[in-house]
Amino acid sequence: MKSILLQKQWSWLLSGFMLGMSFLLAVVLVKPIGVSTQYPIVDGILWEQVQPDLVTENGENKSGYGSSNAYFNENGGKYAAAIAKPLTYGLVFVLAMILGGFVARITQRSGQPELYTPSMVSSELNSMRLKRLQRVFVGGFLALLGARLAGGCTSGHMMSGMMQTSLSGFLFAAAAFAAAIPMALYLYGREE
Protein backbone atom coordinates (compact mmCIF):
# COMPACT_ATOMS: atom_id res chain seq x y z
CA MET A 1 0.00 0.00 0.00
CA LYS A 2 2.80 2.43 0.86
CA SER A 3 4.33 2.15 -2.63
CA ILE A 4 1.05 3.39 -4.14
CA LEU A 5 1.21 6.57 -2.06
CA LEU A 6 4.80 7.45 -2.96
CA GLN A 7 5.09 10.38 -5.31
CA LYS A 8 7.52 11.08 -8.09
CA GLN A 9 9.32 14.42 -8.11
CA TRP A 10 7.98 16.65 -10.88
CA SER A 11 10.17 18.38 -13.44
CA TRP A 12 10.64 22.13 -13.14
CA LEU A 13 8.49 22.63 -16.24
CA LEU A 14 5.53 20.64 -14.91
CA SER A 15 5.93 22.25 -11.48
CA GLY A 16 5.89 25.73 -13.01
CA PHE A 17 2.84 24.92 -15.12
CA MET A 18 0.95 23.53 -12.12
CA LEU A 19 1.89 26.56 -10.01
CA GLY A 20 0.62 28.88 -12.73
CA MET A 21 -2.64 26.94 -13.03
CA SER A 22 -3.11 27.05 -9.25
CA PHE A 23 -2.70 30.83 -9.25
CA LEU A 24 -5.02 31.20 -12.24
CA LEU A 25 -7.74 29.09 -10.58
CA ALA A 26 -7.39 31.06 -7.35
CA VAL A 27 -7.69 34.41 -9.16
CA VAL A 28 -10.67 33.27 -11.23
CA LEU A 29 -12.57 31.36 -8.51
CA VAL A 30 -11.77 33.10 -5.22
CA LYS A 31 -9.24 35.92 -5.10
CA PRO A 32 -5.54 36.51 -5.81
CA ILE A 33 -3.18 34.49 -3.66
CA GLY A 34 -1.16 36.26 -1.00
CA VAL A 35 -0.18 34.71 2.31
CA SER A 36 2.08 37.00 4.31
CA THR A 37 -0.87 38.84 5.87
CA GLN A 38 -1.98 35.62 7.54
CA TYR A 39 1.08 35.51 9.78
CA PRO A 40 0.23 38.76 11.63
CA ILE A 41 -3.36 37.48 11.83
CA VAL A 42 -2.10 34.30 13.56
CA ASP A 43 -0.01 36.53 15.85
CA GLY A 44 -3.20 38.46 16.67
CA ILE A 45 -5.12 35.24 17.38
CA LEU A 46 -2.38 34.15 19.80
CA TRP A 47 -2.09 37.65 21.30
CA GLU A 48 -5.83 37.68 21.93
CA GLN A 49 -5.44 34.60 24.15
CA VAL A 50 -3.31 36.74 26.48
CA GLN A 51 -5.20 40.03 26.00
CA PRO A 52 -8.88 39.17 25.34
CA ASP A 53 -9.87 42.79 24.63
CA LEU A 54 -7.37 43.13 21.73
CA VAL A 55 -10.24 42.93 19.23
CA THR A 56 -13.69 44.32 19.97
CA GLU A 57 -16.84 44.97 17.99
CA ASN A 58 -16.74 48.48 16.55
CA GLY A 59 -19.63 49.90 14.55
CA GLU A 60 -17.52 52.80 13.28
CA ASN A 61 -15.21 50.49 11.30
CA LYS A 62 -16.25 49.09 7.94
CA SER A 63 -15.61 45.50 9.11
CA GLY A 64 -17.57 45.92 12.34
CA TYR A 65 -14.45 45.18 14.41
CA GLY A 66 -11.69 47.31 15.88
CA SER A 67 -8.49 46.83 17.83
CA SER A 68 -6.37 48.68 20.35
CA ASN A 69 -3.45 47.81 18.05
CA ALA A 70 -3.16 50.34 15.20
CA TYR A 71 -1.93 47.74 12.69
CA PHE A 72 -4.92 45.44 13.26
CA ASN A 73 -7.24 48.46 13.10
CA GLU A 74 -6.03 49.52 9.62
CA ASN A 75 -8.30 49.36 6.56
CA GLY A 76 -11.49 49.71 8.55
CA GLY A 77 -10.57 46.97 11.00
CA LYS A 78 -10.04 44.35 8.27
CA TYR A 79 -7.31 42.56 10.23
CA ALA A 80 -9.26 42.83 13.49
CA ALA A 81 -12.20 41.11 11.79
CA ALA A 82 -9.91 38.32 10.57
CA ILE A 83 -8.68 37.83 14.15
CA ALA A 84 -12.23 37.79 15.52
CA LYS A 85 -13.41 35.33 12.84
CA PRO A 86 -10.23 33.49 11.83
CA LEU A 87 -11.70 30.76 9.62
CA THR A 88 -11.04 32.64 6.37
CA TYR A 89 -9.83 31.65 2.93
CA GLY A 90 -6.35 33.02 3.69
CA LEU A 91 -5.84 31.09 6.92
CA VAL A 92 -7.17 27.86 5.43
CA PHE A 93 -4.84 28.39 2.45
CA VAL A 94 -1.78 28.79 4.71
CA LEU A 95 -2.71 25.71 6.75
CA ALA A 96 -3.23 23.76 3.52
CA MET A 97 0.25 24.81 2.32
CA ILE A 98 1.78 23.44 5.52
CA LEU A 99 -0.24 20.23 5.29
CA GLY A 100 0.61 19.88 1.60
CA GLY A 101 4.33 20.23 2.32
CA PHE A 102 4.07 17.60 5.04
CA VAL A 103 2.17 15.18 2.79
CA ALA A 104 4.67 15.75 -0.03
CA ARG A 105 7.55 15.01 2.31
CA ILE A 106 6.14 11.79 3.76
CA THR A 107 5.13 10.48 0.34
CA GLN A 108 8.44 11.36 -1.33
CA ARG A 109 10.29 8.42 -2.82
CA SER A 110 13.45 7.40 -1.04
CA GLY A 111 16.67 8.28 -2.79
CA GLN A 112 15.52 11.77 -3.69
CA PRO A 113 17.42 14.61 -2.06
CA GLU A 114 15.91 15.93 1.16
CA LEU A 115 16.88 19.47 0.28
CA TYR A 116 18.55 20.89 -2.82
CA THR A 117 21.60 22.93 -2.07
CA PRO A 118 24.56 23.74 -4.28
CA SER A 119 27.30 21.12 -3.89
CA MET A 120 29.63 23.54 -2.10
CA VAL A 121 27.03 24.29 0.57
CA SER A 122 25.79 20.71 0.64
CA SER A 123 29.18 19.29 1.51
CA GLU A 124 29.73 21.98 4.15
CA LEU A 125 26.33 21.67 5.81
CA ASN A 126 25.36 18.02 5.44
CA SER A 127 27.11 17.22 8.67
CA MET A 128 25.77 20.38 10.33
CA ARG A 129 21.98 20.01 10.26
CA LEU A 130 21.43 22.54 13.07
CA LYS A 131 23.45 25.22 11.25
CA ARG A 132 21.45 24.59 8.06
CA LEU A 133 18.15 24.83 9.95
CA GLN A 134 19.30 28.08 11.59
CA ARG A 135 20.12 29.57 8.18
CA VAL A 136 16.75 28.50 6.79
CA PHE A 137 14.94 30.00 9.81
CA VAL A 138 16.83 33.31 9.59
CA GLY A 139 16.29 33.48 5.82
CA GLY A 140 12.57 32.76 6.22
CA PHE A 141 12.25 35.33 9.00
CA LEU A 142 13.97 38.01 6.88
CA ALA A 143 11.81 37.14 3.86
CA LEU A 144 8.63 37.43 5.93
CA LEU A 145 9.79 40.69 7.55
CA GLY A 146 10.54 42.11 4.11
CA ALA A 147 7.17 40.96 2.83
CA ARG A 148 5.35 42.76 5.63
CA LEU A 149 7.43 45.92 5.12
CA ALA A 150 6.66 45.80 1.39
CA GLY A 151 2.93 45.33 2.03
CA GLY A 152 2.80 41.80 0.64
CA CYS A 153 4.74 38.67 -0.20
CA THR A 154 6.14 37.29 -3.43
CA SER A 155 2.90 35.37 -3.93
CA GLY A 156 0.81 38.50 -3.74
CA HIS A 157 3.15 40.99 -5.42
CA MET A 158 4.95 38.89 -7.99
CA MET A 159 2.83 35.85 -8.85
CA SER A 160 -0.68 37.24 -8.43
CA GLY A 161 0.38 40.76 -9.40
CA MET A 162 2.01 39.71 -12.66
CA MET A 163 -0.94 37.45 -13.47
CA GLN A 164 -3.19 40.51 -13.18
CA THR A 165 -0.69 42.53 -15.31
CA SER A 166 -0.01 44.87 -12.42
CA LEU A 167 2.94 47.19 -13.01
CA SER A 168 3.93 46.87 -9.34
CA GLY A 169 4.03 43.07 -9.76
CA PHE A 170 6.52 43.34 -12.64
CA LEU A 171 8.60 45.93 -10.78
CA PHE A 172 8.66 43.77 -7.67
CA ALA A 173 9.75 40.71 -9.69
CA ALA A 174 12.56 42.67 -11.33
CA ALA A 175 13.72 44.02 -7.96
CA ALA A 176 13.52 40.58 -6.31
CA PHE A 177 15.69 38.97 -8.99
CA ALA A 178 18.05 41.95 -9.12
CA ALA A 179 18.72 41.42 -5.40
CA ALA A 180 18.51 37.61 -5.22
CA ILE A 181 20.84 36.65 -8.08
CA PRO A 182 23.85 38.72 -6.94
CA MET A 183 23.29 37.58 -3.33
CA ALA A 184 23.18 33.92 -4.38
CA LEU A 185 26.36 34.36 -6.41
CA TYR A 186 28.02 36.07 -3.45
CA LEU A 187 26.97 33.38 -0.97
CA TYR A 188 27.46 30.29 -3.12
CA GLY A 189 29.69 31.30 -6.00
CA ARG A 190 29.37 29.78 -9.44
CA GLU A 191 29.25 26.02 -9.79
CA GLU A 192 31.69 24.72 -12.33
C-alpha positions, 0 to 999 in steps of 0.5 A: 500500500505504501508504494502506491502513495509514494510520489515522483518528483515533478520536473521544473516545467511541470511544477511551473505549469501547475503553479501557474494553473493554481494561481489562475484558478485562485484568481478566477474562482476566489481571489488573488493568492497572497499569504504574508498577511496571515502571519500577523493574523495568527499573531493576533489570534495568539495575542488575543489569548493573552489580551482578550480585549485586543479585538472588539466589535466596533460599529464605526469600522467598515468591518464591524471590528476594531483593535487597540493595536493600530496595525490590526485596526487599519483598513477599517478593521479588516485585520481585526475582523480576521482575528475575531473570525479566523476561519477565512480563505487566507488562513485555510490556504496557509494551513493547507500549504503546511499540510501539503508540504508535510504530505509531499515530504512523507510520500516522497520516494526514497533516494531523492534529495531531502533538500537541494543545495549547491554542492559547495554548501551541501558538503559543508552543511550536510554534517551540520543540520542545526546550522542549516536549519538556523540559516533556513529560519533566519532566511525565512524570517527576513523574507517574511519581515521584508514581505510585511514591510513591502505590504505583501509577499512574493505570492501577492506581489509577484505571482498574483500581481504579474498574473493581473498585469499589475505594473507593481508586480513586474517591478517587484519581480525585477527588484527581487531577482536583481537582489537575489541573483547577486546575493546567491552568487556572493553566498554560493559562488558559481558552480563549475 
